[in-house]
Amino acid sequence: LVPTPVLVGGQPVQVVYVDPDRLANGTGTLSNPLNTFQGFANSAANTLIVVDGSPTSQTVAGRVTMFDDQKLVSTSILAAGGITLNTNLGVITLPSLVGTFGDATPVSPILQNPSGGNLVTLSGDNIEVAGLTFDGITSGVAIPNSNGIAGSNFNGFNIHHNTFRDYTDAVALSNVHGLGLFQANTLTGTPGVSVDGFRLTNSGVGTLNLFANAYVAPASGDNAGVNVTARNRAVINAHIVGNTISDNGQGVILDSAASDSVIRASIVGNTIDGNRGEDRNGNNILDPGEDVNGDTVLNPGNGVLLMANASRLNLNTVGEDVNLNGKLDSTEDTNGNGILDGGYVIAGNNITRNTGDGVAVQSINNSVVNLIAVRNFIGDPFDNSTGNLGRGLSIAASSGTVNARIGFVTNEDINFNGALDAGEDTNGNTLLDEADPLDANNFAANQAGGMFVDLSGTAVGNIVALNNTITGVGSGSLTFQIVGANNGSLTGTPFSIVNSSPIGNDITGVVWNLAPATLEFNTTGANSTTFSPQNGTETTNSLTSVNGTSSPFSVTDQATSLDLQFTSFLSVNGILDAGEDTNSNGVLDAGEDVPPQFDFLVGTSGPGGVPSALSGNNFIGSQITATFSSGQTLSGTMQAVASDATASQFVASATGISAGSGPGVELPAEQASRRPRPKTVKSTAY
């Protein structure tokens, strides 16, 4: 495998070979490899453990403990290249073993242990694990699923290009110092079984530089994709860059816990999507087995959760990362140490569809939180379905200090007067260097609101937001579908408008414009039908006027617009009403709360009454505008239905949604808390 004589740490290189396709378990040599880790006792003298995969998915059973400077690698990662040894002859790149050991086309070996536990334990410094598949399945439901990799009290690690699946915890480490690399790994958990994807907890004096980059975090883990905690004076510099983190309980958790701990972090260029808290099946109901923390509440999932308790969170230092991409580019390593120093910001992330807040900051016990958030899309402005169900950004502090720059890195125009005043020229170029508009954040379609800063107790907040765009989703929703022929006529079925909004958002008005479809209302003469509410819905929904007329309501013949006004066209009420208990269990289940609708007849036709017999598809292109009690206006058009050529349905346009279901910006302050410089400048909220 390597030329001789070669020494690592003053000792000859020793290699253990493992091939699960071998019928008999050997001694670990090239010619007589192991086929299992069961019964294998690794020693500190070994340098490499090389594991071949199996084209027929034979597994390597058992567990293995790794010691100082050892490497556990696959033949597939050796074939890909990049595994090196630091030897007395210099740095050696290990060659591919194709043709020497293992299969002609190497695949990732599968590590699995029927009795559970930790598949790999790190018990030394600077261990490398690469190219393996960690499968946590055990021999029975009574045995908890295995952890992939675990370890504590060592310096440095390099875990890369592995796959973790069906685990309890994919990786769980504690009290690690030095340089930690967790890169290009794929993690897929199991609902109700998997907890954390990558969890690291340090306690006590010491510093870790952590790089968690370019990996797919667990699908359906119940706690967090990335969970990093510093306690009792620990210092962690965390770089969480370029990952996809989806369908966990929480996306990213950074917890600077009591006391005097420090987490510096860059959260850059990640996709953090669909983290769903305790709601594993997405039905918005706390089902049996979902109450992970036992508080009887269905807790939501935040995209990023930042917590500080008598400690510090610093995400406000650009350092060497001048372009804020989370990577050490060729001209950025100013001190020549080979790692990215600084870059501690939240930048360039797509944070979408989480059931809680996009980014949530919680600070207690006189902590200090410093934050720069730039270039983030917290919800997609082009797709209202991607907003987070909570707020885009929430900051809550009961004491201590929060310093936040939202939408900019630097800005010399301290008093926002557009002039370079005395003391503002911090870089000495005699120019007024204002905030870069390209650093702005875009908050879109977050249901509980855009930005929320809640200071209580003795908390002090220095909060400045510049150039951001905040777009509300609006909670109002309307359903209107026309199927088949003669709708609205005496010989057909009534038109029905449904208020499909969440609880508490009533429809106050609906305007239906037929002109874009080259149609009109036909209320007198041959084949006509006068306007007539049906099924008592004019009473239940408090219809007050129709085209300006009160009861008896009327629509002028050949009019092209229908204007309906209501005082209480309610949405669902959250109560089990008569006829709604479809499964007879006495409980209002998801889907049983039937939304109210307004039914009516009115004749429609082409110009001059011809044709008078219309099908649903004839209304394609007609326009509807609805107003809601929340102040929202929802506009859209009747569009084709793919499954029925005779039908049309209302589809809202994104530009027709104005006003969110929560405020764009909230800045409450309670008790003795202070906001000396709360500013939201040149931001757009709509």
C-alpha positions in Angstrom: 0.0 0.0 0.0 2.9 2.4 0.8 6.6 2.3 0.0 9.0 1.1 2.7 10.6 2.0 5.0 7.9 4.5 5.9 7.2 5.7 9.4 4.2 7.5 10.9 4.8 8.9 14.4 8.1 7.0 14.5 6.4 3.7 13.9 6.2 1.5 10.7 2.9 1.8 8.8 0.6 -1.1 9.7 -2.5 -1.9 7.8 -5.6 -4.0 8.7 -7.7 -5.2 5.7 -11.4 -6.0 5.9 -13.6 -7.6 3.2 -17.2 -8.7 4.1 -17.4 -10.9 1.0 -14.8 -13.3 2.3 -16.4 -16.6 3.5 -14.0 -16.9 6.5 -12.8 -14.4 9.0 -9.1 -13.9 8.6 -6.3 -12.2 10.4 -6.5 -8.8 8.7 -3.6 -9.2 6.2 -3.9 -8.4 2.6 -4.1 -12.1 1.6 -6.3 -13.1 4.6 -8.5 -10.1 5.5 -11.1 -9.9 8.3 -14.7 -10.2 7.2 -16.1 -8.7 10.5 -15.2 -6.4 13.3 -16.7 -8.8 15.8 -13.9 -10.2 17.9 -11.4 -7.6 16.5 -9.4 -5.6 19.1 -7.8 -2.7 17.4 -4.4 -1.5 18.8 -2.7 1.8 18.8 0.1 0.3 16.7 -2.1 0.1 13.6 -2.1 3.0 11.2 -4.8 2.1 8.6 -7.9 0.0 8.5 -9.0 -0.4 4.9 -12.5 -1.8 4.3 -13.8 -3.1 1.0 -17.5 -2.8 0.1 -19.7 -5.6 -1.1 -21.6 -5.5 -4.4 -24.2 -7.8 -2.8 -24.5 -5.5 0.3 -22.9 -7.9 2.8 -22.3 -5.9 6.0 -19.3 -5.6 8.3 -20.7 -6.5 11.7 -19.4 -5.3 15.0 -17.8 -2.2 16.4 -14.3 -0.7 16.2 -12.4 1.8 18.4 -9.9 4.1 16.8 -6.7 5.6 18.4 -4.4 8.5 17.8 -3.7 9.4 14.1 -5.4 6.3 12.8 -7.5 6.2 9.6 -10.5 4.1 8.8 -11.1 4.3 5.1 -12.8 2.4 2.3 -11.4 1.1 -1.0 -13.9 3.3 -2.7 -12.5 6.5 -1.1 -9.0 5.3 -1.9 -10.0 4.9 -5.6 -11.4 8.5 -5.5 -8.1 9.8 -4.2 -7.2 12.4 -1.6 -6.3 10.3 1.4 -2.9 11.2 2.7 -0.4 10.1 5.3 2.1 12.5 7.0 5.2 10.4 7.2 9.0 10.7 7.6 9.2 10.9 3.8 6.7 13.7 3.7 3.0 13.7 2.8 2.1 10.6 0.8 -1.2 10.2 -1.1 -2.4 6.7 -0.6 -3.0 4.9 -3.9 -6.1 3.1 -5.2 -6.1 -0.6 -4.4 -8.1 -1.7 -7.5 -6.4 -4.8 -8.8 -4.6 -5.4 -5.5 -7.4 -5.7 -2.9 -11.2 -5.7 -3.1 -13.6 -5.4 -6.0 -12.9 -4.1 -9.5 -15.5 -1.4 -8.9 -15.3 -0.4 -5.3 -18.5 0.5 -3.4 -18.9 2.0 0.1 -18.8 -0.7 2.8 -21.8 -1.0 5.2 -21.0 -1.1 8.9 -23.8 -2.5 11.1 -24.0 -4.1 14.5 -26.9 -6.3 15.6 -26.4 -5.4 19.2 -26.3 -1.7 18.8 -24.0 0.8 20.5 -21.4 3.0 18.7 -20.3 1.6 15.4 -17.1 3.6 15.6 -15.6 5.1 18.7 -13.0 7.8 18.5 -10.5 7.3 21.3 -7.6 9.4 20.2 -6.4 12.5 18.4 -6.7 13.4 14.7 -8.5 10.3 13.5 -9.8 10.2 9.9 -13.0 8.2 8.9 -13.9 8.3 5.2 -16.0 6.6 2.6 -18.1 4.3 4.8 -21.8 3.7 5.2 -23.0 3.6 8.8 -26.3 1.6 9.1 -27.9 1.8 12.6 -30.3 -1.1 12.2 -30.1 -3.6 15.0 -31.4 -7.2 15.4 -34.6 -6.2 17.1 -37.0 -3.4 18.1 -35.9 -3.9 21.8 -32.4 -2.8 20.9 -32.0 0.9 20.2 -30.5 1.8 16.8 -26.8 2.2 16.7 -24.9 5.5 16.8 -22.7 6.0 13.8 -19.6 7.7 15.4 -19.1 8.7 19.0 -16.2 9.9 21.1 -15.0 12.3 23.8 -11.9 14.0 25.2 -9.6 14.2 22.2 -8.0 16.7 19.8 -9.1 16.9 16.2 -11.0 14.7 13.8 -11.7 14.4 10.0 -15.0 12.7 9.1 -15.8 13.0 5.4 -17.6 11.4 2.5 -19.6 9.0 4.7 -23.3 8.0 4.6 -25.2 7.6 7.9 -28.7 6.1 8.0 -31.3 4.7 10.4 -29.2 5.9 13.4 -30.0 7.1 16.9 -27.3 9.8 16.5 -25.3 9.9 13.4 -22.3 11.6 15.1 -22.1 12.5 18.8 -18.9 14.0 20.1 -18.0 15.8 23.3 -15.0 17.8 24.7 -13.1 17.9 21.4 -10.4 20.6 20.8 -8.2 21.6 18.0 -9.5 21.2 14.4 -12.7 19.3 13.6 -13.7 18.5 10.1 -17.2 17.1 9.2 -17.5 17.4 5.5 -19.4 15.9 2.5 -21.4 13.4 4.5 -24.9 12.3 3.9 -27.3 11.6 6.8 -30.7 10.1 6.6 -32.6 9.4 9.8 -35.8 7.6 10.8 -38.9 9.3 12.3 -39.3 8.4 16.0 -35.8 6.8 16.1 -33.2 9.3 15.0 -32.3 12.2 17.3 -29.4 14.4 16.1 -27.4 14.3 12.8 -24.2 16.0 14.1 -24.1 16.8 17.8 -21.1 18.3 19.5 -21.0 19.4 23.2 -17.9 20.9 24.8 -17.6 21.7 28.5 -14.6 23.4 30.1 -11.7 25.4 29.0 -10.5 24.8 25.4 -11.1 25.8 21.8 -12.4 23.9 18.8 -12.4 25.1 15.3 -15.2 23.2 13.6 -16.0 23.0 9.9 -19.3 21.3 9.0 -19.5 21.8 5.3 -21.2 20.5 2.2 -23.3 17.7 3.6 -26.9 16.6 3.6 -28.2 16.6 7.1 -30.7 14.0 8.4 -34.2 13.5 7.0 -36.6 12.9 9.8 -34.3 13.3 12.8 -36.3 14.4 15.8 -33.9 16.9 17.3 -31.5 18.8 15.0 -29.5 18.5 11.9 -26.5 20.3 13.5 -26.5 20.7 17.3 -23.5 22.5 18.8 -23.2 23.4 22.5 -20.5 25.1 24.5 -20.7 25.1 28.3 -18.6 26.2 31.2 -16.0 28.5 29.4 -15.7 26.4 26.3 -14.9 28.2 23.0 -16.2 26.9 19.7 -15.5 28.5 16.3 -18.1 26.9 14.0 -18.3 27.1 10.3 -21.5 25.6 9.0 -21.3 26.2 5.2 -23.0 24.9 2.1 -25.2 22.2 3.6 -28.7 21.0 3.0 -30.5 20.6 6.3 -34.0 19.4 6.0 -36.9 17.6 7.8 -35.4 17.6 11.3 -36.9 18.8 14.5 -34.7 21.9 14.4 -32.4 22.8 11.5 -29.3 24.2 13.2 -28.9 24.7 17.0 -26.1 26.8 18.5 -26.2 26.9 22.3 -23.7 29.0 24.2 -24.7 27.7 27.6 -23.8 28.7 31.1 -21.5 30.1 31.9 -18.8 32.3 30.2 -18.9 30.2 27.0 -18.3 31.5 23.6 -19.6 30.4 20.2 -18.4 32.2 17.1 -20.2 30.9 14.1 -20.6 31.3 10.3 -23.8 30.0 8.9 -23.4 30.6 5.2 -24.8 29.3 2.0 -27.0 26.6 3.5 -30.4 25.4 2.4 -32.4 24.9 5.6 -35.8 23.7 4.7 -38.9 22.0 6.2 -37.7 21.4 9.7 -40.9 20.5 11.5 -40.4 20.4 15.2 -42.3 17.5 16.9 -44.8 17.2 14.1 -43.3 14.2 12.3 -46.3 13.5 10.0 -47.1 17.2 9.3 -50.7 17.0 10.3 -50.4 19.9 12.9 -51.7 17.6 15.6 -49.7 16.3 18.6 -50.0 12.6 17.9 -49.0 9.8 20.3 -45.2 9.5 20.4 -44.5 13.0 19.1 -44.2 14.9 22.4 -40.4 14.6 22.5 -39.9 17.0 25.5 -43.1 16.0 27.3 -44.6 19.4 27.6 -48.0 18.4 26.0 -47.5 21.1 23.3 -46.7 20.5 19.6 -43.4 22.5 19.4 -42.4 23.9 16.0 -39.1 23.6 14.3 -36.9 26.6 13.6 -34.5 26.9 10.7 -31.7 28.3 12.9 -32.0 28.4 16.7 -29.3 30.5 18.5 -29.3 30.4 22.3 -27.1 32.2 24.9 -27.2 31.7 28.7 -24.7 33.8 30.7 -22.4 33.5 27.7 -21.6 35.0 24.3 -22.7 34.4 20.7 -20.7 36.1 18.1 -21.8 36.1 14.5 -20.6 39.5 13.5 -17.0 39.2 12.3 -16.1 39.2 8.6 -12.4 38.5 9.2 -10.7 36.8 6.2 -14.0 36.0 4.5 -14.2 39.2 2.5 -16.8 37.9 0.0 -18.9 36.2 2.8 -19.1 32.9 0.9 -17.9 30.8 3.9 -14.8 29.6 2.1 -11.1 30.4 2.3 -10.4 31.7 -1.2 -7.0 32.1 -2.7 -6.3 35.7 -1.6 -8.0 35.5 1.8 -5.6 33.6 4.0 -3.8 36.7 5.4 -2.1 34.9 8.2 -1.1 31.9 6.2 -2.5 29.3 8.6 -4.5 27.4 6.0 -7.9 27.9 7.7 -10.6 30.5 7.4 -10.4 32.9 10.3 -13.5 34.9 10.9 -16.4 34.9 8.5 -18.7 34.7 11.5 -22.0 35.9 10.0 -25.4 34.5 8.9 -25.2 35.0 5.1 -26.5 33.7 1.8 -28.8 31.0 3.3 -32.2 29.9 1.9 -34.3 29.3 5.0 -37.8 28.0 4.0 -40.8 26.1 5.1 -39.8 25.5 8.7 -42.7 25.2 11.1 -41.2 27.8 13.5 -39.1 30.9 12.9 -36.6 31.1 10.1 -33.9 32.4 12.5 -34.7 32.5 16.3 -32.4 34.2 18.8 -32.9 33.6 22.6 -30.7 35.3 25.1 -30.9 35.2 28.9 -28.8 35.8 32.1 -26.9 38.8 30.9 -25.5 37.2 27.7 -24.1 39.1 24.8 -25.3 38.4 21.3 -23.6 40.0 18.3 -25.2 39.3 14.9 -24.8 40.2 11.2 -27.4 38.8 8.9 -27.0 39.5 5.2 -28.0 38.2 1.8 -30.5 35.6 3.2 -33.7 34.5 1.6 -36.0 33.7 4.5 -38.9 32.5 2.5 -38.9 32.7 -1.3 -40.5 35.9 -2.7 -41.4 34.1 -5.9 -43.2 31.2 -4.1 -45.4 32.0 -1.2 -45.6 28.4 -0.1 -42.0 28.5 1.0 -42.5 30.9 3.9 -41.8 29.8 7.5 -44.8 29.3 9.7 -43.3 31.5 12.4 -41.5 34.8 11.9 -38.6 35.3 9.5 -36.3 36.6 12.3 -37.1 36.7 16.0 -34.8 38.1 18.7 -35.8 37.7 22.4 -33.7 38.9 25.3 -34.5 39.3 29.0 -31.2 40.8 30.0 -27.7 41.5 28.6 -27.1 43.0 25.2 -28.1 42.2 21.6 -26.2 44.0 18.8 -27.7 43.2 15.4 -26.9 44.5 11.9 -29.6 43.2 9.6 -29.1 43.7 5.9 -25.6 45.3 6.0 -22.0 44.7 7.1 -20.7 48.3 7.4 -22.3 51.7 7.2 -20.6 55.0 7.8 -23.8 57.1 7.6 -24.5 56.7 11.3 -27.2 59.4 11.5 -28.7 58.4 8.1 -28.5 62.0 6.7 -26.7 61.2 3.5 -23.7 63.3 4.4 -20.2 62.5 5.6 -20.2 64.0 9.1 -17.4 64.4 11.5 -16.3 61.0 12.9 -18.1 59.0 10.2 -15.2 58.4 7.9 -13.9 55.3 9.5 -11.7 54.1 6.7 -10.3 57.5 5.9 -11.1 57.6 2.2 -13.1 60.9 2.5 -16.1 59.2 1.0 -19.4 58.3 2.6 -19.4 54.6 2.4 -23.0 53.5 2.9 -24.5 50.0 3.3 -24.3 47.8 0.2 -27.9 47.2 -1.1 -26.8 43.7 -2.2 -26.3 42.8 1.4 -30.0 43.1 2.1 -32.1 40.2 3.3 -35.4 39.2 1.7 -38.1 38.1 4.2 -41.0 36.6 2.3 -44.3 34.9 3.2 -43.4 34.2 6.8 -46.8 33.7 8.4 -46.2 35.2 11.9 -44.4 38.2 10.5 -41.1 39.5 9.2 -38.8 40.7 12.0 -39.6 40.6 15.7 -37.3 41.9 18.5 -38.7 41.4 22.0 -36.6 43.0 24.8 -37.7 42.6 28.4 -36.2 42.9 31.8 -32.9 44.8 31.6 -32.0 43.8 28.1 -30.4 46.4 25.8 -30.7 46.1 22.1 -28.7 47.9 19.4 -30.7 46.9 16.4 -30.2 48.4 12.9 -31.9 47.0 9.8 -31.1 48.4 6.4 -32.4 47.8 2.8 -34.3 44.6 3.6 -37.5 43.6 1.8 -40.3 42.1 3.9 -43.2 40.6 2.0 -46.3 39.2 3.9 -47.9 36.0 2.8 -51.4 37.0 3.9 -53.5 34.4 5.5 -56.6 35.0 3.4 -57.5 32.2 1.0 -60.5 31.8 -1.3 -61.7 28.7 -3.2 -63.9 29.0 -6.3 -64.3 26.2 -8.9 -66.7 26.0 -11.8 -67.3 22.5 -13.3 -69.4 21.4 -16.2 -72.3 23.3 -17.9 -75.0 25.8 -16.8 -73.5 26.7 -13.5 -75.5 29.5 -11.8 -78.6 29.0 -14.0 -81.9 27.6 -13.0 -81.1 24.3 -14.7 -77.6 24.0 -13.2 -75.8 24.0 -9.9 -75.2 27.3 -7.9 -71.8 29.0 -8.0 -70.0 28.5 -4.6 -67.3 30.7 -3.1 -65.5 29.1 -0.2 -63.6 31.0 2.5 -60.6 28.6 2.9 -58.7 31.0 5.2 -57.3 30.0 8.6 -59.4 30.8 11.7 -60.1 34.5 12.2 -59.8 35.9 8.7 -63.2 36.7 7.3 -64.0 37.6 3.7 -65.3 41.2 3.5 -65.7 41.5 -0.2 -65.5 39.6 -3.5 -65.4 41.2 -7.0 -65.8 38.9 -10.0 -64.9 40.6 -13.4 -66.0 38.6 -16.5 -64.8 41.1 -19.0 -61.3 39.5 -19.5 -63.1 36.3 -20.5 -65.4 38.3 -23.0 -68.5 37.3 -20.9 -71.3 39.2 -19.2 -74.1 38.7 -16.7 -77.4 37.7 -18.3 -80.2 38.6 -15.9 -83.2 39.5 -18.2 -84.7 38.1 -21.4 -84.4 34.6 -22.9 -82.3 32.0 -21.0 -81.5 34.5 -18.2 -81.3 34.0 -14.5 -81.6 36.8 -11.9 -79.2 37.1 -9.0 -80.4 34.9 -6.2 -78.5 33.7 -3.0 -79.0 30.0 -2.2 -79.3 27.8 0.8 -79.6 30.7 3.2 -75.9 31.5 2.8 -76.8 35.2 2.4 -77.8 35.1 6.1 -75.1 32.9 7.5 -72.5 35.0 5.8 -74.2 38.4 6.3 -74.3 39.5 2.7 -74.9 43.3 2.8 -74.8 44.4 -0.8 -74.6 43.2 -4.4 -73.4 45.7 -7.0 -74.4 48.5 -4.6 -77.9 47.1 -4.0 -79.3 45.9 -0.7 -82.0 43.2 -0.3 -83.6 42.5 -2.7 -80.3 42.2 -4.4 -80.0 42.7 -8.1 -77.4 42.6 -11.0 -78.0 44.7 -14.1 -78.3 42.8 -17.3 -75.1 42.8 -19.4 -73.0 44.0 -16.5 -69.5 42.5 -16.5 -68.7 42.8 -12.8 -70.2 41.3 -9.7 -69.4 43.0 -6.4 -70.4 41.1 -3.2 -69.9 42.7 0.2 -70.2 40.8 3.6 -69.9 41.6 7.3 -69.2 38.1 8.6 -68.3 35.6 5.8 -66.3 33.6 8.3 -63.5 31.1 7.9 -63.2 27.8 9.8 -64.0 28.2 13.5 -62.0 25.4 15.2 -65.2 23.9 16.7 -66.7 20.5 16.0 -70.0 21.5 14.5 -72.9 19.3 13.7 -72.2 17.0 10.7 -68.4 17.5 10.9 -67.5 14.5 13.1 -67.0 12.1 10.1 -65.2 9.4 12.1 -67.5 9.7 15.2 -64.7 10.0 17.7 -66.0 13.2 19.3 -62.8 15.1 18.4 -62.3 17.7 15.7 -59.6 16.0 13.5 -57.6 17.5 10.7 -59.9 18.1 7.7 -63.2 17.9 9.6 -63.5 21.7 10.2 -65.6 22.5 7.1 -65.0 26.0 5.7 -68.1 28.2 5.1 -69.3 29.0 1.6 -71.6 31.4 -0.2 -73.9 29.9 -2.8 -75.7 31.9 -5.5 -77.4 31.8 -8.9 -76.9 34.4 -11.6 -77.1 34.1 -15.4 -74.0 34.4 -17.5 -73.4 34.5 -21.3 -71.4 35.8 -24.1 -71.9 39.4 -25.4 -75.6 40.1 -26.1 -76.7 36.8 -24.5 -75.0 34.5 -26.9 -74.0 31.9 -26.1 -76.1 31.4 -23.0 -75.0 27.8 -22.2 -71.6 28.1 -20.7 -69.2 25.5 -19.3 -66.7 26.1 -16.5 -63.8 26.4 -19.0 -65.5 29.4 -20.6 -64.7 31.4 -17.5 -61.0 31.0 -17.9 -59.3 34.4 -17.7 -62.0 36.1 -15.7 -60.6 37.9 -12.6 -61.4 37.8 -8.9 -60.3 40.2 -6.2 -61.2 39.4 -2.5 -60.6 41.5 0.6 -60.3 40.1 4.1 -60.8 41.3 7.6 -57.0 41.2 8.1 -56.6 44.0 5.6 -55.3 41.6 2.9 -56.3 41.9 -0.7 -56.1 38.7 -2.8 -56.3 38.8 -6.6 -56.1 36.2 -9.2 -57.7 34.6 -12.3 -59.9 31.7 -13.2 -57.5 29.1 -14.8 -57.8 25.7 -16.4 -58.1 22.5 -14.4 -55.7 19.9 -15.8 -57.9 16.9 -14.9 -61.2 18.4 -16.3 -61.4 20.2 -19.7 -64.9 21.5 -18.7 -63.7 23.2 -15.5 -61.9 26.3 -14.3 -60.7 27.4 -10.8 -59.4 30.4 -9.0 -55.6 30.7 -8.7 -54.2 33.6 -6.7 -51.3 35.6 -8.2 -48.3 36.3 -6.0 -48.4 40.0 -6.7 -52.0 40.0 -5.5 -51.1 39.2 -1.9 -50.6 42.3 0.2 -50.3 42.4 4.0 -49.0 39.5 6.0 -50.8 37.5 8.6 -48.2 39.0 11.1 -46.6 42.4 11.2 -43.6 43.2 9.0 -41.5 44.5 11.9 -42.2 44.4 15.7 -40.0 46.1 18.2 -41.7 45.8 21.7 -39.7 46.8 24.8 -40.8 45.9 28.3 -39.8 46.7 31.9 -36.4 48.4 32.1 -35.2 47.1 28.7 -33.8 49.7 26.2 -33.4 50.0 22.5 -30.9 52.9 22.2 -30.6 52.6 18.4 -33.5 50.6 16.9 -33.6 51.6 13.3 -35.2 50.1 10.2 -34.0 52.2 7.4 -34.6 52.0 3.6 -36.3 48.7 4.0 -39.4 47.7 2.1 -42.4 46.0 3.8 -45.5 45.0 1.9 
